Amino acid sequence: MTNRLYVFLIAIATIFSANAQARQTFTINNNWEFYKGDLDLSNSSISLNKNDANWKTINIPHTWNNIDVTDDTPGYYRGVGWYKKSVFIEAEENKNNKTFIYFEGVNQVTNVYVNNKWVGQHKGGYTRFHFDITSFLKYNQQNTIAVKVDNSHNVDIPPLSADFTFFGGIYRDVFLVKLNDVHFSMDDYSSSGIYVTTPEVSKKQAKVKVKSLLKNEANVSKTVSLVNRIIDKQGKTILTNTKNVKFTKTEKDKTILEEFSIEAPELWSPDNPYLYQVITQIKDAKTGLLLDESVQPLGLRWFKFDAEKGFFLNGEYIKLIGTNRHQDYLKKGNALTDEMHVRDIRLLKEMGGNFLRIAHYPQDPTVLEMCDRLGILASVEIPIVNAITESEAFTENCLFMAEEMVKQNFNHPSLIIWAYMNEVLLRLPFNQKTEKARYEVYAKNVTKLGAKIEAKIRDLDSSRYTMIPNHGAISRYKDAGLTAVPMILGWNLYQGWYSGKLSSFDKTLDELHSLFPNQSLIITEYGADVHPRLHSFESERFDYTVEYGNKYHEHYLKAINSRPFIVGANIWNLNDFYSESRGYALPRTNLKGITTLNREKKDTWWLYKTTLSSKPIIKFGQNQWGIRGGVAEDGKDFCIQPVTVYSNGSSVELWHNDVVYSAKVEDYIARFSVPFINGENKLVAKTNINSKDYIDVLDVDFRLAPNKFSEFKDEFYQLNVLLGSKRIYEDKVKSQVWIPEQEYTSGSWGYEGGEPFRPKTRFGSLPSSELDIIDSEDDPIYQTQRVGIQKFKLDVPDGKYVVSLVWAELESDKEHEKLVYNLGNDKISETVSERVFKVSVNGHYVEKNLNLTNEFGAEKAVVRKYEILVLNGEGISIGFEAVKGKPVLNAFQIRKL
């Protein structure tokens, strides 16, 4: 929070100065009390001043949904929560001085009370707002500030729906702001009251305009001095100007415009994010007393988008490559501290990204402040997602949010695009075929609203571009006329994930350029869900494995970089984020991030870093995969598995247990086949760049599974198998690895009979269920199964074993919210029939009428353990016999005692 911190330090300094009483800005984040639920203030027995055990002490930032969005209960609390805090307010020497309460973000309808009196309301969960609380305060005593927050669905407030969780609460900082009777206005949509523009910039000269909004609350005639200074990066004043401003007794507001010219300016760019600062002060013209002060960033740059050639900054071509970002973190929801926002933007810069789409809503001020400092170009948008409401109130709220967004973020040099209406024709309230006439009216209303927002933004800021991000139903947006509204077209494309093949992406890019040759195109979203603990050497769409995610991004990156008319691209997403309605491999989470919820870097982060970095890079792929597993090669005591190394060198040498392998680097990746032995495996990768060696080291604990038990040289201890699956799942908590099934052969282990469970969709079958498995934190173990299995056999040596049979009934008639983001990958409904079966161990029944749904409930994790004594070389044979329907088995585990 660089600039706000700077202002705060100035304010603290002036508090203790004998000659100055400028603006004071400080947080009141600590020691709030929170009550989940609503309160009826008309009831005389309820007072916000009373102590009550039902209130919990919390600190801001806070959300009441950080835990309940992660449980197995569908849905999360969307309703009212109350906050209150006692604050001691000292009397002001000047009775005309003002005190404001300032919120950086509260979701989504906020009502503020001071000393049991209503102060005001704000609608919208992602923009800043304030209230003047001066007249409500009691001086030299404690004052009760109370905030009623409601994150309920509201048809007149965007977003109406989205693939992210609408966390409720005061989730960003809260400030008290104390101002003198003459100050910079906060009333222009809670902006700074200072607007800096650079209408002309070149390498020779830059023209700077500073517009200041002054507010006079003195109720007397007054003359003040308005001082503007521009300082360089070293703090040296390079330009200064002072102008006297006269207020008559009745004048409350004045707007002053000052112009400057900077010769031979330092230009702002991703490689050199040089920041000047504009310091604007109001002083008493007679005494010189500092009344108010503002510090704004100034980055001097010029840019343009060319539909054919791409993006140019300061006359130089730049390919815009970066990410989107949601403001989520593991177990914190959206209640992040400034430092956590800072870390995210540093992660993007470290990766080599130069472009951030702040989606789908304005975020903490720290985000754009860091983009300014680090040299990351950015877009920001208001949260109109999926659909609109055809009401005057919805339109007014959208236009209000657009004006808040523009005015609050106006001075950031990193910001080049204003956006709105993400995938607004995705969730249609009217069927295009059966309700054609009504749909056409709706589509016209969407375009009409888009045109109003476009006009509003262009009127507020003519220096930046505008953009609407659309989903892949191209004709829908074109036919509605919506593609003709913005300056730039954004496209959220997921070919090879939600539908189609990877090659379809290339064709779509060329089609878009052909359809819209005069508009710049940005791929505003693309990505594949990746669970960092899931792997497969036969990866496929929707298996959530690291390997498929890698394949997806390798393909997309090539296609994007080879087309200059694709001016930029934003990976979806910088980080995994919460989406409560999702099931899949990690329920309630969108896994398309190139880092996890706690910012563990996935392979895809390293792919982009290696591709985009000018510094030497060498890094093992699958570098978080510490526990591998696989079956020994026939007659061997090792298992051959692929290993990737990312590098921008020309070749890589790999040492594995003192054996050296070599491979050329192609498209920033060197690929190896490594014979892993049971136990510890040490891998060292080396590349030479500019006559200097660079290395990376990876330690792998490999759990070798027997091919033939009689040939297995190590002592057999444990085997974990996923039925109906080609995936490998690493359980770091239990230090286990689950490997894919195999068919039984004599002397080995595996299944007999049946087929993998593959849910059917309109775009083919999927490799696993998408259900959220109840009572499990390891859903991938339960989301695949073999249907119609007859036996699972192991020709293990004599001894005592514990066998665990793992089930979850994946055929369910439970109602689930339809996730529109499958974008056509909709599951086809199948008949759910009763399933009852018997289970035997070496011919002895252990389950005679097992009905998973009746006994435990569908979609629920079930584990049955059996102790088995193997004698006389009989091995273990688990039998499955149908009573009704087909027997199933999801996973199998055996451990020798």
N, C-alpha and C positions, 0 to 999 in steps of 0.2 A: 504494500500500500504506500508506494514511494512518495507520491505527491501529498497525500493526506498526512503521512507521517511528518513530512517536511513542514506542512502548515501547522501541524500540532506542536512541533518543537518550537516554531516561531511563537505560537500562542503561549506556550509555557514560559518562554523567555520574557514575553511582554507582561505576564501576570506580575512578575516580581520587579518590573522596571518602574522607577519612580515617575517616569515621564510618559509611559505608554499604557493604554488599555485597549488592545486590539481584540480581534475575534478570538474566542476561546472555543476549542473543539476537543471533546474528550469522550471516550466510550463509557457507557454505563452497563457493561456486559455482565458484571458479576452479581451473584446473590439475588437472582430473581426467584420468584415462586411460581410454580406452574400447576394448573388444575386442568385435567382432561375431562371435558364435558362443558355444558353450558350453565350459566348462572342467570337467574331472573333478578335483575337489579331492582325491579319494581316491588319485590318482596321485601318488606321492611326488616325481616330477620336476616337478610343477606347484606353484608357490608364488606367491601373490598379492604377495609382497614383492619378487620378482625383477623386474628391468627386462627388457622384451621389446619387440623392434622391431614386433611385431604389434599393440601397443597404440598408439592415437593420442591425442594430447593434445587435450582439448576443454574447453569451459566449459559450465556449466549455466546456462540451460535447454538441453536437447539432445534431439534425436530422431534415430534412425538411418534414418528413412523420408522425410525432407524432400526428397530427390532421387529416390529410386527410385519414388515414387508419380507422378512426372511423366514417366517415360520411356515408350517405346513397348512395352516388355515387359509383358505382362499380369501382374497380381499385384504384390505387394510383400512384403518380408521380414517374416514373422511368426514370430518365434522368440526366441532368447535373446541378450541382450547383457550384457556385464559392464562395470562401472565400478569404478575404485579411486582412492584418494587417500590421501596421507600427511599426517597432521596431528600437530603437536607439541602435547602436552597438559601443562600445568604442574600440579604437585601442588596439591591443595586444602588450605587450612589446617584445614578441618573435614572429617574423613574421612566424615562422614555426608552431605555435599553431593552433589548428583546432576548427572549430565551426560546429556542426551538428544540423539538425532539426530531431526530433525523434517523430514518431507517434505510439500510442498504438493501433489504429484501425480506419480505414476509409473505408467506403463501397461504390463502390468496386474497381473501377479503379481510381488511384490518379496520377495527374500530378502536380509537384511543380515548381513554378517560384519564382525567387528572382530578384527584380529590373527589371522586364519585361523579364528576360532571363530564358529559360527552364532549370531546374536542373535535373529532372529525373521522372521516372514513376514506380508505384508499382501496381501489379494486385493481387486482393484478398481482401476480406473485413474483415478478422478476425485475421490477424497476424500483428505483429509489424514490422516497417521498419524505415529506416532513410536515410538521404542524407547529404553528406559533402557539405556545402554551403560556405565554407571559401572563395573560389575564386570569389564568386558572390557578396560578401559584400562590402559596402562602409563604411569605419570606421569614427567614430566621427560624424555621421549623421544618419538620419532616413533611414531605408531600408524597402521596400515593399515586404512582403512575400505573395504570392498568391497561392491558392490551387484549382485546378479544380478537382471536384469529380463527378463520373458518376456511378449511380447504375442501369443502363440499363441492360436488359438481354443480356448476352454474351455467345454464345454457347461454347466458349473455356475456360470459367471460372466457376468452381463449386462454389455454387450450381446452378443447372439449374432450379430446381423447388423444392418446399418444403412446408410443412404445417406450415410455419411461414412467417412473413413479412420481406422483404429485405429492411430495413430502409436505406435511403441514408444519407450521411453526415460524418462529422468528429465527431464521437460519443464517442471517448475516448480522454484522455489527449494528449496534444502536448507539447513537451519539447524542449528547447534549451540545448545543451550539449557542454560545452567548455572544450577542452582537451589540455594538454601539448604536445610537439612534440614527446614524448615517452609516450605511454599509452596502456591500454588493448584494443585489437582490437574490433571494433564494426562491422567489415566487414564479420564476419562469420554468415550470415543470421540474423543480428541485435541481436545477442545473447550478453551475458555479456562478452564473451571472456574468461570466467572461467568455467571449467567443473569439477565437483566434483563427484567422484565415490567411492563406498564402496564395493570392490570386495569380501571381507570376513568380516562377522560380526557374532559374537557369544556373549554369556553372559560374556565370559572371555576377549575377545579381538576384536577390530575392526581395519581393515586396511582401510586407506583413501588415495585416490589419488587425487591430484589437478593438473589439466592441465591448463596452462595459455598461452594465445595467446598474444604476445607482438608486438606492432607496433612501428616502428621507423620512424618518419617524419623529423628528424633533419638534414638529408643530410650530416652528419659528423659521424666519428667514435665516439662511445659513450659506456661507461660502466655504467650499472645501477645495483642496488641491488634489487632482488626480495625477498620480505619478506612474508612468510606465517605464520599466527597465527591461532590457533584454540582456541576459548574461550567457556566456558561453559555457562549455563543458567544465572549464577550470574555475568557473565562478566569477570571471572577469566581466564587468559591465562593458558592453560594446555600443549600446544605444540607450539613451534616456530622454524622457520628455515629461514636462510638467504643465498641467493646464488647470486653471481655476474654473470651478463650476459653481454657479450661484443658484440656490434654491429659494424661491419665495415661500412664504408661510404656508401656502396651500399646495405647493408642488410636492408630490410624493415620489415621483419617478422621473429619471432622466436616462437617456441613452447617449453615450459618448463614443465616437469612432475616431481612432487615432491610426495613422499610417506610418510605416517605417520602411527603409530600404537597407538591406545588408549586402555589402559588396563582397565578392568572392566567397560565397557562403560554403560552409561545410555541409555536404549533402547527407541526408539520412537514407540508409539502405540496410538490407539484411547483413551485409558484410561489414558495414560501418554505421551502426545505429546512433549517429551523432545527435545529441539532444541539446538544444538551447533551452532556456527557460524564460518565460514572460512573467515578471513580477509586477503586479499592479497593486497600487496602494491608494487609499483615501486618507488624507491628512487634514486636520483643521488648518485652514488657511492662515489664521492668526497665530496660533500657538505652535503649529507644527506637530501637534499630537497625532500619533498614528491611530486611526479609527478602524480601519479594516485592511486586509491584505489577502491577495490571492496569488498562487503560484501555478502556472499552467505549462505543460510541455510544448515545445516548439521543435518540430522536425521538418526540415526543408527538403522537399522532394516534389517531383511531378511524375505523373504516370498516365498511361492510356492502355486500353484494351483494343486489340485488333482481331477481328473475327477470323482472319486467315493466318496471321503471323504470330499471334499470341499476346503476351503481356510485356509491357516495357516500363521500366522504372528508371527515371533520370536518363532516358534515352537508350538504356541497355536492356536487351532481352533477358527475361527471367521466366523460367518454368515454375509455376506455383505448385509446390507439392507439400502437403501437410496432412493435418487430421481435423476431425471434428472433436468436440469435447463436451462431455456431460460432467456436472459438478457433484459426482458421487464418490464415496470412499467406503471401504469395507466397514460395516457395522456403525458408520456415522451418518449414513444417508447423505443428505446434501448440506449438513451443518459442518462446514469446513472452516478451518482457521485460515488466515491470510497466508501463512507459511505453506499450507498444503496447495493453495492455488499457485503460489510461486514455484513450488516443486514441479507441478504439472507443466507449466510453460517452459521451465528449464529442461524437462524431459523431451519436449518437442524440439527445442533448439539443439540439444545434445544429439538427437537423432539426425539432425541436418535439415529438419523441416523449416520452411520459410513462410508457411501459410496456415492460418488457423480459422476454421469456421466455428464461431461461437454459437453452438446450436443447443436447443432450438429456442433460445431465450437470452436476453442480456444477463451476463453473469457478474460476479463480484468485481468491483472496480479494479482490484489488484490484477485481474487477468489482462486487461488492455494496458495497464501501466507496465506490466512485464513485457508485453508485446512491443511497446514503445522502446523499452530499454534494451531488449535482446535482438530487435530487428526482425520481428515476425509480422508479416502482413496479415490482415484480419478482415473478416466479415462478421456482422452481428445481426440478429433478426428478432422480430417479435414472435410470440409463440402461437401463431395461428397454424394448427396442425390437423391434417386429415379432413376437416370439414368446417363449415361455418354455420351459424344460425342466421336465418334471414329475418333479422330484427333490427330496428333502429338502435336499440341498446347495444347489441353486439357490434354494430358498425361504429358507434361512438367510442366504445371501449378500445376497439382496434386502432382507431385514429389517435386516441389519447395515448395509447402505448407507443405508437409510432413516434409521436412528438416527444414523449419522455425519452425514448431510446436515442433519438437524434440529438436532442439538446443536452442530455446527460453525458454523452460520449463524444461530443462534437470535436473536442480539441486533440484527439489522439492521432498522431501522424501515422501510426501503424494501420489505422482503419481506412479501408479503401472501398468497402461495399456495405450498403444497407440492404437487408433482405427481409422477406416476409412470406407467409403462405407456404409452408413446407408440405408437400404432397397433399395439397388441399382437395384434390379430387380422388383421394384414395378411398375414404370411407363414405360412400355415397348414401344419402338418406332416401334416394329414389332410384329404382331400377331403370337402367338405360333402355331396356327392351320393353318390359311390361308397363312401365310408367314413363314412357318416352316424353310426352308433352310436359309432364311435371319436372322431369329431369332437365329438360332444355331450359325451363324457367330458372331452375336452381343454378345451372351452369352459367347462365347469363348474370345472375345475381352475384355469383362468385367473382366473375370477371369485372362486374361493376364495382364490387368492393375493392378488388385489386387495383383498379384504375384510380379509385379515390385515395388509397394508401400511397400509390405511386406519385400522384399529384402532390399529396401532402409532403412526402419526403423530398421530392425535387424542389418544392417551394422552400423548404427549410434548409436544404443543402444542395446546391447545384454543382459542387466540386467533386462529389463522389458518384459512384455507379450504384445501380439498383439491381436486385436479382430476386427471382422466384425459383426455389428448388422444387422440381417436379419428380414424380416417380416414373417408372418405365412405360406407362401407358401413354405413349407419345401422342397418338391421335386424339385421345380424350382432351388433352390440354390444348392442342392445336385447334380442334373443332370448336372448343369453347371460346376461342379467341384470347385465352390467357397468355399464350406465348408471345403475343404482340405487345404486352403491357410493359414488362421490365426491359432494362438495357442489356442485362446478361441473363442467359438461361442456365439454371443449375439442373443437373439430372442425377437422381439417385438410382444407380444401376447395380443389379445383383445377379446378372446372368451367370449361371454355373453355381449359384447358391439357391436362391428361391425358385428358380426355374431355368430351363434350358441348359446349354453347354457353355463352357468357358469361351469357346470360339464365337459364340453369339454376341459377346461383348464387343469384339472388333467390328462386326457387321453393324451393330447398333451405333457405334461412334461415327462410322462413315455415313450411315443413314441420317443421323442428326445434322451433320455438317451439310449434307445435301438439302435437307428440309429447311434449315435455318442458316443460310450462307452469310447473312449480314449481322448475325448476333454471335457474340462470344459465348463459348460453351465451357462450363466448369462441371466436372464430375464431382458433385457435392457430397455424394456418399457412395462407397463400395466396400464390401468386406464379407467375411465368412466367420461364423461362430467357431471359436477355438477354445476347448477346455485344455488347459496346459498340462493336465495329467493323462490325457487320452492320446494314444498313438496308434498308427496302423501302417503297415507296409503294402496294403491294398486299399488305400484310402478312397473314399467316394463322398459325393455330395451329402451333406447333412449327417456325417458321422462325427462331427465336432472334434476331429483329431488335429493335432499340430501339423501333421503332414499334408492334410488336405488344405488347411489354411495357408501353408507355405506355397503349395501348388497354385492356389487361387491368386495370391498376391504376386507371385512371380509372373504369372500370365498378364494380369492387369497392368502391372508396372511397365512391362514392355510395350503394351498397346498404347498406353497413355503417353509414354516418352517418345514414341515414334510418330506422333501426330501433333504438329505445331498448332493446329486449330483447336486442340484441347488446351485451353490456356492455363488450366490448373486442375488439381484434383485433391480431394480431402478424403482420407481413409475414414471409414466409420468403424472404429472410433479410437481416440487416444487411449481410452481406458474402458474396461468392462464397466457396466452400470446396471443399476437395479431397474427391473421391469416386472412388476408384481404378477402380471397375468401370464408370464412365460413359464413353461415346464422345461423340457429339454435336459441337456446333460448336467447343467447346474441351474436348478429351478430358480425362478424369480430374477434371473440375471440375463441381460444381453451380453453375449460373450464375444462380440466382434472387436473388442478393444485389442490393440497391439501391446497393451499392458493389462494386468489383472486389476481387480478392485483395490488391491493393496499395492499396485504399481510394480509388480514383478514383470520384468521384460519378457515378452514372448519372442519366439523366433522371428516373427514378422517385424518387430521393432529393429532387430539386428539386420534384417534384410535391407530395410530402408536406410539405416545408418551406414551400412557398407556401400550402398549404391550412391548415397548423397554426400558422403563425407569426402573431403579433400585430404584428410589425415590418414595415415596407414592404419588399416583395420585387419585383424584376424580374430575370429571368434567362432567357437564350436556352435553349430546348430544343436537344437534339443539340449541346450546346456543346463536346463533345470531338471532334466531327466536323470536323476541320480540312481534310481533302482530300475534296472532293465530286467527283462526275462524272455526266455524263449527255449525252444526244444533243441537238444543237441542234434547236430547233423548225423546222418546214419553212419554208425561205426566210429564216430569222432567224439572228442571231449570238449567241443566248442560249438557255438552257434553263430553263424554269419548273419550280421545285420548291417544295414546302411548307416553311415555317419556322414553328416554334412559339415563343412567348414565355410564360414563367410569370410571373404577376403577381397580387397581391391589390389592384391598382388597378382602376378601372372601365374604362379603355381604354388602349391602347398605340399610340404612333406609332413607325414603323420607318423609318429612313433607310437606303437602299441606293444607294451610289454617287450621292449627292446627290438621289435621288428619294425622296419621302416617301409612306408608306402609313399608313393608320389602321385599327384594328380594335377592336371591343368585346371585353372580357374576359368569357368565359363559362366557369364552373366553373374559374376561376383560370388559364385559358389564352386567349391571343390567337393567332389563326391567320392566316398570310399566305401568299400565293403570290408568290415572288420570281423575277425573271428573271436568273439567274446568267450572267455573261459569262465568257469564258475568262480564267483567271489570277486576279488578286487581286480579292476582293470584300469591302468593308468594310460591316458592318451595325451600326447603332446603334439600340437600343430605348430608348424613354423613356415613363415613366408619371408622373402627378402624383397624389400622395396627400397630403391635408391641406395643399394649397398649396405643396408642395415637390416638385421634380423628382427622379426617380431614373432612372439609365441603366445599361445594360449594353452591352458592345461584343463583337462577334464577327468575327474575320477568317477568311475561307474562301478556300482555294486551289482554284478550280474547274477541272477538267480537261474541257473541252468536246470531245465526240466529234462528228465530222462527221455530218450527215444526208445531204447530197449532197456528195461530195468536190469537185465542180466549184464549189460555192457556198461552200466553207469558206474564210473570209478569212484565218485564221491558218495558219501552217505546220504541216502534220500531222506529228506526231512519234511518238505511241504510242497504242495502243488495247488495253485488257484486258477480256475478255468472259467472263462466267460462263454456260456453256451449261446449258439446262434449268432456269434459275433466274430469279426475279423480284427477287433480292437484290442489294444493292450491298455490296462488301467493301472496307474501307479498310485498306491495309497500311502502317502508319506507319513500320515499319522500312525498307522499300524505297521509301517515298514514292510509293506507287501506289494507284490506286483501280480496282477491278474492277466493271464495270457489267453489268446484265442483258442477256441475249441479245435479238436482234430478228430477224425474218424478213427475208430479202434482198429488196431492191427495186432496180431499175436505178439505177445511179449511186451507190448507197450500199454497205452491207455487211450481212452476216447469214447465217443458216443457210438451207438448203433441206432439207426432209424431216425425218422423225423426230418424236419426242415426248419430253417431259421424263420422266426417271426419277423415279418416285414410289413409294417402298416402301409396300406395302399392310399395313394393320393392321385390327384388329377395329372401329376407330372411323374408318375411312376412310383415304385415302392421305396420306402426309406429303410436305412440299415438298423434303426432302433426306434423304440417308442419315444414319444415326446411327453409322456406323463410325468408329473411330479410325484415321486414315490414317497409315500408317507412313512415316517419313522426311520428315515435313512438320510445320512449326509453323503452317501456314496451312490448316488442314483445310477451311474453307468453300470454298476454291477447288476442292477435289477432291470434295466431297460431293454435288454435283449433276452431271448430265450429260444430254445429248440422245442418246436411243437410236434407232437406225435413221437417223441423219443421212446425207444423201447428199452435200451440199456445204457448204463455208463459203466465201463469196465476198466480195471487196472490190474495188471499182472505184477502186483507189488510183492516184495519178499515177505516171508513170515514175520509176524510181529503184531504189536498193538497200535491201532490207529484211531483217530477221531475224524469222522467224515461229516461235513456240513453240507446239507442240501439247501440251496438258496432259491426262493421263489418270490414272485410278485405277480398277481393276476393282471395281465395287461389288456385283456378284453374287458371293457367296462362300459356300462350304460350311464355312468355319472354324467351330469351336465357340466360342460366346461365352457368358459368364455372363449369364443372364437377369436383367435389372434389374427387380425387382418394383415399383419406384416408378413404372413407367408406368401402374400402377393400371388395367389393362384396355386400355391402348393397345398391346397386344402385337402384335408383327410377325407377319404370316402367312407361313409358310414357302412359298417359291416354288422351283420347279425351277431348278437352276443348270446351264445348258448351256454347251458349249464355244463360245468366241467367237474367230473368226479373221477378219481383214479386211485389205484393201489400202488404202493411202493414196497419193494422187498429188498433185503440185503442177503446175498448168497442163499436165496431160496426161502428166506423167512420174512413174512410180512411184518413191516414196521408201521405201515399206514394202510388201512383197508378201504376207507371211504374218504379220501382227502378232497375236500371241497374248499379251495382257498377263499372264494368269495364269501361263502356262508360262515366259515370259521373265523376268518380274519378281516374280510373286506377286500374289495378290489383295490388295486394300486397301492397296496401296503406291503412293506418289506417283511418277509418271513424267513427265518433260518431255523432249521431243525438239525440238531447234532446227534450223532450216533457213535458209540464206541464199538469198534469191531476188532475182534481177535482173529488174525489170519494164521492158519496152520496148514501144514502138509502141502504147501505150494498152491493152494486153491485161489489165491488172489482175492479180489473184491469185485462183485458183480451187483450193481444196483439195478433192479428191474422196475419197469413202469408198465402198468396194465390199465387199460381204459375201462371205466364203468359207464360213464357218460362223457361224450366229447373226446378230446385228445389230451393225453398227459403232456405236461410241460416241465422243463427244468431251466431255470435262468442262469444259475452258476453252481459250481461244484468246488469244494475245498477239502483237501485231505492233509492231515498232519500226523506224523509218526510220533508216538509217545515213547 
